[in-house]
Amino acid sequence: MDAFVIGTGFGGMYAIHRLRGMGLDVHAIEAGKDVGGTWYWNRYPGARCDVMSIDYSYSFSDAIQQEWTWTEQFAAQPEILAYANFVATTLDLRRSVNFETRAKKVVYDDARRLWVIETEAGAVFETTYLVMATGPLSAPKLLDIPGAHRFSGTIYQAQRWPHEAVDLDGKRVGVIGTGSTGIQIIPVVAKEAGHLHVFQRTPSFTLPMRNRSLEPDYVAQVKAHYPALRAIARNTFTGGVRPVSTRPLFSVTVEERNALMEDAWAKGGLTFLGLFSDLLTNQAANDIVADFVRDKIGEVVKDPATAEALKPRGYPIFARRPCLDTGYYEAYNRANVTLVDCLTDPIVAVTETGIRTQGGEVNLDVIIAATGYDGLTGAMLAIDIRGRDGLLLSEKWQDGSRSHLGLMMAGFPNLFIVAGANGPSALANFVLLNEQNVDWTCDCIAYLRANGLATIEPTVEAEDQWMHQVAALSSSSLMPKANTWYTGANIAGKPRVFSIYMGGLARYRETCAVAAQGYQDFVHEPKI
């Protein structure tokens, strides 16, 4: 076929639509039973998006924007998945997809200038253009604590939650992990479980979400002004319309900044995130905001020892993914919730009856592993991908991911990456980023076809220059100072490198547009 897409999250779905609209013969494969990507798999209790629903949605079709109506400021997983299904049905995308199908091996045939995709079931596809829409958060980090196989109860992996209802009523439940997933799970499970033990290694900064239903008048207002709102969003740092200030923290008085933080905390994390412009570049400013949040934890959590253990230290606030919660710290005031601080009392093993720490054993009926993802690169590296002259992707990325613009790689002609590791990735609105990446890909393919070119790939020099720019931007930020999935620190043996482009979505879009003017940083091969 002409084009092949791996993955049908928001990026893959849009790629199918755009490529099909160009008149190409396009096909896709998807590991899940239906579309939705991360939102197909993430069905754990409390799963919710921390980007506003009016931003976390497609902008390419006004008909879809007008017909679909969001019910909450921050949509829950069932509503997001319903939206994905609505789009797939509206655009008739499923006829181009083989579901429950995983790529096992992807090899470039130099002589024929084709990509050959072999699935785990043994099916083989051949394509001119390959679009990797596997996503940055689709390879779960599985529970790897010794003895897990001996546990006589039930272990649930948060990122592979069962599709059927899970009864936790009255049960002894242990949650491992307090990143964004654990922070969403814990308040919900606490209300149902007989007793909940939270096993925390690294506490996270989290802010109150203050979610609300969307009033009909507001929804009508947004729909009437969607074109202008989308245009503004595309030209912001994050790709959204949440308020972001240009005000440095030390430009206001102590009284003013305290009042601003109090007001933002009361209104919700959405406001707090954009309060000051220099929180990720000025350590002194960051410390003040971090202290404010730590004080708030102490105000909310009644037990002083528990409150102290929940206060993050040793890394800048927002250097780990900023979390928004509903009743997270309040959950620790419940009599049936116990925090296990694994910094002072680390987990030794999972036993037949529960979890053993250095301090003793906790008997459990259920373990929930909220252990996150092998982010950014895990999904692509899980496939045996081989480029020109048999170049292994795992070898190319042995010291960390590298590409040009996060979109293409030297040595891998006609392979396009959507929401890749070296673009804005998790620092931007994924849906708008996916649209931009797919649009760039389709424009590139149209250029090749219009000019009689068979292949395209970036030069090594262009790739080196881009990665130098990515490194330079990250070196001026506080973000690499935290051990997170952003840097690969959550995966044993993974290279520790901050590979996300920190210049913001607007600047990234401009750079990509310049690169597409004649594709001077790329090499081409004419059609035979």
C-alpha positions as CSV (number, residue, x, y, z in Angstrom):
1,M,0.0,0.0,0.0
2,D,1.0,3.7,-0.2
3,A,0.9,4.5,3.5
4,F,0.8,2.4,6.7
5,V,0.0,3.7,10.2
6,I,0.9,1.9,13.5
7,G,-1.4,2.9,16.3
8,T,-4.8,4.5,16.4
9,G,-4.7,7.0,19.2
10,F,-5.5,10.6,18.3
11,G,-2.4,10.8,16.1
12,G,-3.0,7.6,14.2
13,M,-6.7,8.3,13.7
14,Y,-6.0,11.7,12.2
15,A,-3.2,10.2,10.1
16,I,-5.6,7.7,8.5
17,H,-8.1,10.5,7.8
18,R,-5.5,12.9,6.2
19,L,-3.7,10.2,4.2
20,R,-7.0,8.8,2.9
21,G,-8.0,12.3,1.9
22,M,-4.9,12.6,-0.3
23,G,-6.1,9.6,-2.3
24,L,-3.5,7.2,-0.8
25,D,-4.1,3.5,-0.2
26,V,-3.7,3.6,3.6
27,H,-4.0,0.9,6.3
28,A,-3.3,0.8,10.0
29,I,-2.8,-1.7,12.8
30,E,-3.7,-1.3,16.5
31,A,-3.0,-3.5,19.5
32,G,-6.3,-2.7,21.2
33,K,-9.7,-3.9,20.2
34,D,-10.7,-0.4,19.1
35,V,-9.5,3.2,18.7
36,G,-8.5,5.6,21.4
37,G,-4.8,4.8,22.2
38,T,-4.0,5.5,25.8
39,W,-7.6,6.2,26.5
40,Y,-8.6,2.8,25.3
41,W,-6.3,1.1,27.8
42,N,-6.4,3.6,30.8
43,R,-9.7,2.6,32.5
44,Y,-8.5,2.7,36.1
45,P,-10.6,4.3,38.8
46,G,-10.4,8.1,38.5
47,A,-8.8,8.2,35.1
48,R,-9.1,11.7,33.8
49,C,-7.3,14.1,31.5
50,D,-5.5,17.1,33.1
51,V,-5.8,19.2,29.9
52,M,-9.0,21.1,29.4
53,S,-11.5,19.2,27.2
54,I,-12.0,22.2,24.9
55,D,-8.2,22.0,24.2
56,Y,-7.9,18.2,24.3
57,S,-9.9,17.6,21.1
58,Y,-9.5,17.8,17.4
59,S,-9.5,21.2,15.6
60,F,-9.4,20.0,12.0
61,S,-13.1,19.5,11.6
62,D,-15.6,22.2,12.5
63,A,-18.4,19.7,12.0
64,I,-17.0,17.5,14.7
65,Q,-16.3,20.5,17.0
66,Q,-20.0,21.6,16.7
67,E,-21.6,18.2,17.0
68,W,-19.6,16.9,20.0
69,T,-20.4,18.5,23.4
70,W,-18.0,18.1,26.4
71,T,-19.7,17.9,29.8
72,E,-16.8,18.7,32.1
73,Q,-13.9,21.1,32.1
74,F,-11.5,18.1,32.6
75,A,-13.0,15.0,30.9
76,A,-13.0,11.6,32.4
77,Q,-11.7,8.5,30.5
78,P,-15.1,7.2,29.5
79,E,-16.0,10.5,27.9
80,I,-12.7,10.8,26.1
81,L,-13.0,7.3,24.8
82,A,-16.6,8.0,23.7
83,Y,-15.3,11.0,21.8
84,A,-12.6,8.9,20.0
85,N,-15.3,6.4,19.1
86,F,-17.5,9.2,17.8
87,V,-14.7,10.6,15.6
88,A,-13.8,7.1,14.3
89,T,-17.5,6.4,13.4
90,T,-18.0,9.9,11.9
91,L,-15.0,9.5,9.6
92,D,-15.4,5.8,9.0
93,L,-11.9,5.1,10.1
94,R,-12.3,1.5,11.4
95,R,-12.5,0.0,7.9
96,S,-8.8,0.9,7.4
97,V,-7.6,-0.8,10.7
98,N,-6.7,-4.3,11.8
99,F,-7.4,-4.3,15.5
100,E,-5.7,-6.7,18.1
101,T,-2.6,-6.6,15.9
102,R,0.9,-5.7,17.0
103,A,3.9,-5.0,14.9
104,K,6.8,-7.4,15.6
105,K,9.3,-6.4,13.0
106,V,9.6,-3.3,10.8
107,V,12.4,-3.5,8.1
108,Y,13.4,-1.1,5.3
109,D,14.0,-2.9,2.0
110,D,16.7,-0.8,0.4
111,A,16.4,-2.3,-3.0
112,R,12.7,-1.8,-3.4
113,R,12.5,1.4,-1.2
114,L,9.7,-0.1,0.9
115,W,9.0,-0.7,4.5
116,V,8.1,-4.3,5.4
117,I,6.0,-4.7,8.5
118,E,5.6,-8.1,10.1
119,T,2.9,-8.6,12.8
120,E,3.1,-10.9,15.8
121,A,0.5,-13.1,14.1
122,G,2.8,-13.4,11.0
123,A,0.9,-11.1,8.6
124,V,3.1,-9.0,6.3
125,F,2.4,-5.5,5.0
126,E,4.5,-3.5,2.6
127,T,4.3,0.3,2.3
128,T,6.1,3.3,0.8
129,Y,5.4,5.6,3.7
130,L,5.4,4.5,7.3
131,V,3.8,6.6,10.1
132,M,4.7,5.6,13.7
133,A,1.8,6.8,15.8
134,T,2.6,4.6,18.7
135,G,2.6,7.5,21.2
136,P,4.8,8.6,24.0
137,L,2.7,6.9,26.8
138,S,1.7,3.5,25.5
139,A,4.3,1.0,26.9
140,P,3.5,0.3,30.5
141,K,6.2,-0.2,33.1
142,L,5.1,-3.5,34.5
143,L,5.4,-4.4,38.2
144,D,9.0,-5.7,38.6
145,I,9.1,-6.3,42.4
146,P,10.5,-9.7,43.4
147,G,7.9,-12.3,44.3
148,A,5.0,-10.7,42.4
149,H,4.2,-14.1,40.8
150,R,3.6,-15.6,44.2
151,F,0.8,-13.2,45.3
152,S,-2.4,-15.2,45.9
153,G,-4.6,-12.1,45.5
154,T,-5.2,-10.1,42.4
155,I,-2.7,-7.7,40.8
156,Y,-4.0,-5.0,38.5
157,Q,-1.7,-3.0,36.2
158,A,-3.3,0.5,36.2
159,Q,-2.5,1.0,32.5
160,R,-4.1,-2.3,31.5
161,W,-7.1,-2.1,33.8
162,P,-9.9,-4.7,33.1
163,H,-12.8,-3.6,30.9
164,E,-15.3,-5.2,33.2
165,A,-16.1,-3.7,36.6
166,V,-13.6,-4.4,39.5
167,D,-15.1,-4.9,43.0
168,L,-12.9,-3.5,45.7
169,D,-15.6,-3.1,48.3
170,G,-14.2,-3.9,51.7
171,K,-11.0,-5.3,50.4
172,R,-7.4,-4.7,51.6
173,V,-5.8,-2.8,48.7
174,G,-2.3,-1.7,48.1
175,V,-1.4,1.0,45.6
176,I,2.2,1.1,44.4
177,G,3.1,4.5,42.9
178,T,2.1,8.1,43.5
179,G,2.7,9.7,40.1
180,S,-0.3,11.2,38.2
181,T,-1.9,7.7,37.8
182,G,-1.7,6.9,41.5
183,I,-2.9,10.3,42.5
184,Q,-6.0,9.8,40.5
185,I,-6.6,6.3,41.7
186,I,-6.1,6.7,45.4
187,P,-9.0,9.1,46.4
188,V,-11.5,6.9,44.5
189,V,-10.3,3.5,45.8
190,A,-10.1,5.0,49.4
191,K,-13.9,5.4,49.4
192,E,-14.4,1.8,48.4
193,A,-11.7,-0.3,50.0
194,G,-11.9,-1.7,53.5
195,H,-8.3,-0.4,53.9
196,L,-5.9,1.2,51.5
197,H,-2.1,1.1,51.9
198,V,-0.3,3.6,49.6
199,F,3.3,2.7,48.9
200,Q,5.1,5.9,48.0
201,R,8.7,6.2,47.0
202,T,8.9,9.7,45.5
203,P,6.1,12.1,46.5
204,S,4.6,14.3,43.7
205,F,3.5,17.9,43.8
206,T,-0.2,17.9,43.0
207,L,-2.6,20.8,42.8
208,P,-6.4,20.7,43.3
209,M,-8.2,20.3,40.0
210,R,-11.5,21.9,41.0
211,N,-13.2,20.3,38.1
212,R,-16.7,21.5,37.1
213,S,-19.5,20.7,34.8
214,L,-19.7,22.9,31.6
215,E,-22.8,25.1,31.5
216,P,-24.7,25.1,28.2
217,D,-24.1,28.9,27.7
218,Y,-20.4,28.4,28.1
219,V,-20.3,25.5,25.6
220,A,-22.3,27.5,23.1
221,Q,-19.8,30.4,23.5
222,V,-16.8,28.1,22.9
223,K,-18.4,26.5,19.9
224,A,-19.2,30.0,18.4
225,H,-15.5,31.1,18.9
226,Y,-13.7,27.8,18.2
227,P,-11.7,29.1,15.2
228,A,-10.2,32.0,17.1
229,L,-9.6,29.9,20.2
230,R,-7.8,27.3,18.2
231,A,-5.7,29.9,16.4
232,I,-4.6,31.3,19.8
233,A,-3.9,27.8,21.2
234,R,-1.6,26.9,18.3
235,N,0.5,30.0,19.0
236,T,1.0,29.4,22.7
237,F,3.8,27.5,24.5
238,T,1.6,24.6,25.5
239,G,-1.0,24.5,22.7
240,G,-4.0,25.4,25.0
241,V,-6.0,28.4,26.1
242,R,-5.4,28.1,29.9
243,P,-4.1,31.3,31.4
244,V,-0.4,31.7,31.3
245,S,1.3,34.8,32.7
246,T,4.4,36.6,31.5
247,R,5.0,37.8,35.1
248,P,8.2,36.7,36.8
249,L,7.7,35.9,40.5
250,F,10.1,38.5,41.8
251,S,8.4,41.2,39.8
252,V,5.6,41.4,42.5
253,T,5.8,42.1,46.2
254,V,5.7,39.3,48.8
255,E,2.1,40.2,49.7
256,E,1.0,40.2,46.0
257,R,2.6,36.9,45.2
258,N,1.1,35.2,48.3
259,A,-2.3,36.6,47.4
260,L,-1.9,35.4,43.8
261,M,-1.0,31.9,45.0
262,E,-3.8,31.7,47.5
263,D,-6.3,32.8,44.8
264,A,-4.9,30.4,42.3
265,W,-5.0,27.5,44.8
266,A,-8.7,28.3,45.5
267,K,-9.6,28.4,41.9
268,G,-7.7,25.3,40.9
269,G,-4.5,24.0,39.5
270,L,-5.2,25.2,36.0
271,T,-4.8,28.7,37.2
272,F,-1.8,27.9,39.4
273,L,0.2,26.3,36.6
274,G,0.4,29.6,34.7
275,L,0.9,31.9,37.6
276,F,4.5,32.9,37.1
277,S,6.7,32.8,34.0
278,D,10.0,31.8,35.5
279,L,9.2,28.8,37.7
280,L,11.3,26.4,35.5
281,T,14.2,28.7,35.0
282,N,14.7,30.4,38.4
283,Q,15.5,28.1,41.2
284,A,14.8,30.8,43.9
285,A,11.3,31.5,42.4
286,N,10.7,27.7,42.1
287,D,11.6,27.2,45.8
288,I,9.0,29.8,46.9
289,V,6.2,28.2,45.0
290,A,7.3,24.7,46.2
291,D,7.3,25.9,49.8
292,F,3.8,27.3,49.3
293,V,2.5,24.0,48.1
294,R,4.3,22.1,50.9
295,D,2.6,24.4,53.4
296,K,-0.8,23.6,51.8
297,I,-0.1,19.9,52.2
298,G,0.5,20.5,55.9
299,E,-2.7,22.4,56.2
300,V,-4.8,19.7,54.5
301,V,-3.3,16.5,56.0
302,K,-4.0,16.3,59.7
303,D,-1.3,13.8,60.8
304,P,2.0,15.7,60.9
305,A,4.1,12.7,60.1
306,T,2.0,11.7,57.1
307,A,1.9,15.3,55.9
308,E,5.7,15.5,56.1
309,A,6.2,12.3,54.1
310,L,3.8,13.6,51.4
311,K,5.8,16.8,50.9
312,P,8.1,16.5,47.9
313,R,11.7,17.5,48.4
314,G,14.9,17.3,46.4
315,Y,13.6,18.4,43.0
316,P,11.9,21.5,41.6
317,I,8.1,21.8,41.5
318,F,6.8,21.1,38.0
319,A,10.0,19.4,37.0
320,R,8.0,16.2,37.3
321,R,4.8,16.1,35.4
322,P,2.4,18.6,37.3
323,C,-0.6,16.7,38.6
324,L,-4.1,17.9,39.2
325,D,-6.2,16.0,41.7
326,T,-9.6,15.7,43.3
327,G,-9.3,15.0,47.1
328,Y,-5.8,13.4,47.0
329,Y,-4.3,14.9,50.1
330,E,-7.7,14.7,51.9
331,A,-7.8,11.0,51.3
332,Y,-5.0,10.6,53.9
333,N,-7.3,11.9,56.6
334,R,-9.4,8.8,56.3
335,A,-9.1,6.2,59.0
336,N,-8.8,3.5,56.3
337,V,-5.8,5.0,54.5
338,T,-2.2,4.3,55.5
339,L,0.8,5.8,53.8
340,V,3.9,3.7,53.6
341,D,7.0,5.9,53.0
342,C,9.2,3.7,50.9
343,L,12.1,6.1,51.2
344,T,12.5,5.1,54.9
345,D,10.7,1.7,54.7
346,P,11.4,0.3,51.2
347,I,9.6,-2.6,49.6
348,V,11.6,-5.8,49.8
349,A,9.2,-8.2,48.0
350,V,5.7,-9.2,47.2
351,T,4.7,-12.3,49.2
352,E,1.9,-14.7,48.8
353,T,-0.2,-12.7,51.2
354,G,0.8,-9.1,50.5
355,I,3.9,-6.8,50.4
356,R,6.9,-7.0,52.7
357,T,8.8,-3.9,53.5
358,Q,11.9,-3.6,55.7
359,G,9.6,-2.8,58.6
360,G,7.2,-5.7,58.2
361,E,4.5,-7.2,56.1
362,V,1.2,-5.7,54.9
363,N,-1.5,-8.2,54.2
364,L,-3.5,-7.4,51.0
365,D,-6.2,-8.8,48.8
366,V,-5.4,-6.6,45.8
367,I,-2.3,-4.8,44.5
368,I,-2.7,-2.0,42.1
369,A,0.5,-1.2,40.2
370,A,0.5,2.5,39.2
371,T,4.0,2.2,38.0
372,G,3.8,4.4,34.9
373,Y,5.3,4.0,31.5
374,D,8.5,3.4,29.6
375,G,7.8,6.9,28.2
376,L,8.7,8.6,24.9
377,T,10.7,5.7,23.4
378,G,9.4,2.5,24.9
379,A,6.7,1.8,22.3
380,M,8.9,2.2,19.3
381,L,11.8,0.3,20.9
382,A,9.5,-2.6,21.7
383,I,9.4,-3.2,17.9
384,D,12.4,-4.6,16.0
385,I,12.8,-1.6,13.7
386,R,15.6,-1.6,11.1
387,G,16.4,1.2,8.7
388,R,18.7,1.6,5.8
389,D,21.5,-1.0,5.6
390,G,19.9,-2.8,8.5
391,L,20.5,0.0,11.0
392,L,18.8,-1.0,14.2
393,L,16.7,1.7,15.9
394,S,17.9,0.3,19.3
395,E,21.5,1.0,18.2
396,K,20.7,4.5,16.9
397,W,19.0,5.3,20.2
398,Q,21.5,3.5,22.5
399,D,22.5,6.8,24.1
400,G,19.0,8.3,23.9
401,S,16.5,9.1,21.3
402,R,17.6,11.3,18.4
403,S,15.8,12.6,15.3
404,H,15.2,15.8,13.4
405,L,12.3,17.8,14.7
406,G,11.1,14.7,16.4
407,L,9.6,13.8,13.0
408,M,12.2,11.9,11.0
409,M,15.5,10.1,11.5
410,A,18.6,9.9,9.4
411,G,18.9,6.3,8.1
412,F,15.2,5.7,8.2
413,P,13.8,7.0,4.9
414,N,10.0,7.7,4.7
415,L,9.5,6.8,8.3
416,F,7.5,9.6,10.0
417,I,7.0,9.8,13.8
418,V,3.9,11.4,15.4
419,A,4.4,13.0,18.8
420,G,8.0,11.8,18.9
421,A,10.4,12.0,21.8
422,N,12.4,15.0,20.5
423,G,9.4,17.3,19.8
424,P,7.4,19.2,22.4
425,S,5.8,15.9,23.4
426,A,4.4,15.8,27.0
427,L,5.0,19.6,27.4
428,A,2.3,20.4,24.8
429,N,-1.3,19.6,24.1
430,F,-1.0,16.2,22.6
431,V,-4.0,16.5,20.3
432,L,-2.9,19.8,18.6
433,L,0.7,18.4,18.5
434,N,-0.6,15.3,16.8
435,E,-2.5,17.3,14.2
436,Q,0.6,19.5,13.5
437,N,2.8,16.4,13.1
438,V,0.4,14.6,10.8
439,D,-0.2,17.7,8.7
440,W,3.6,18.1,8.3
441,T,3.9,14.5,7.4
442,C,1.2,14.6,4.8
443,D,2.6,17.9,3.3
444,C,6.0,16.2,3.0
445,I,4.5,13.1,1.3
446,A,2.6,15.4,-1.1
447,Y,5.9,17.2,-1.9
448,L,7.6,13.9,-2.7
449,R,4.8,12.8,-5.0
450,A,4.6,16.2,-6.7
451,N,8.3,16.2,-7.4
452,G,8.9,12.6,-8.5
453,L,10.9,11.7,-5.4
454,A,10.9,8.2,-3.9
455,T,12.3,8.8,-0.4
456,I,13.2,11.5,2.1
457,E,15.2,11.5,5.3
458,P,17.1,14.2,7.3
459,T,20.8,14.7,7.0
460,V,23.0,13.6,9.9
461,E,24.0,17.3,10.2
462,A,20.4,18.5,10.5
463,E,19.7,15.8,13.1
464,D,22.8,16.8,15.1
465,Q,21.9,20.4,15.0
466,W,18.3,19.7,16.2
467,M,19.5,17.5,19.1
468,H,22.0,20.2,20.1
469,Q,19.1,22.7,20.2
470,V,17.0,20.3,22.3
471,A,19.9,19.9,24.7
472,A,20.7,23.6,24.9
473,L,17.1,24.4,25.8
474,S,16.9,21.7,28.5
475,S,20.2,22.8,30.0
476,S,18.7,26.2,30.8
477,S,15.7,24.7,32.5
478,L,15.2,23.1,35.9
479,M,13.2,20.2,34.4
480,P,16.2,17.8,34.0
481,K,16.9,18.0,37.7
482,A,14.1,15.6,38.6
483,N,14.3,11.8,38.1
484,T,11.2,11.2,35.9
485,W,10.0,9.3,32.8
486,Y,10.9,12.5,31.0
487,T,14.6,11.6,31.5
488,G,14.2,7.8,31.5
489,A,15.1,7.6,35.2
490,N,12.1,5.3,35.9
491,I,13.4,2.5,33.7
492,A,16.5,0.5,34.8
493,G,19.3,0.7,32.2
494,K,17.6,3.4,30.1
495,P,19.9,6.3,29.1
496,R,19.4,9.3,31.3
497,V,18.7,12.2,28.9
498,F,16.1,15.0,28.7
499,S,15.1,14.7,25.1
500,I,12.0,16.8,24.9
501,Y,12.0,20.0,22.9
502,M,11.4,22.9,25.4
503,G,10.9,25.7,23.0
504,G,7.1,25.5,23.1
505,L,4.5,24.5,20.5
506,A,4.4,27.8,18.7
507,R,8.1,28.0,18.2
508,Y,8.2,24.4,17.2
509,R,5.5,24.9,14.6
510,E,7.5,27.8,13.1
511,T,10.6,25.7,13.0
512,C,8.8,22.8,11.2
513,A,7.3,25.2,8.7
514,V,10.7,26.6,7.8
515,A,12.1,23.1,7.5
516,A,9.4,22.3,5.0
517,Q,10.4,25.2,2.7
518,G,12.2,23.1,0.1
519,Y,13.3,20.5,2.7
520,Q,16.9,21.8,2.6
521,D,17.9,19.7,5.7
522,F,16.8,16.5,4.0
523,V,18.2,14.2,1.3
524,H,16.0,12.7,-1.4
525,E,16.1,9.8,-3.9
526,P,14.4,10.1,-7.2
527,K,11.9,7.5,-8.3
528,I,13.5,4.7,-10.2
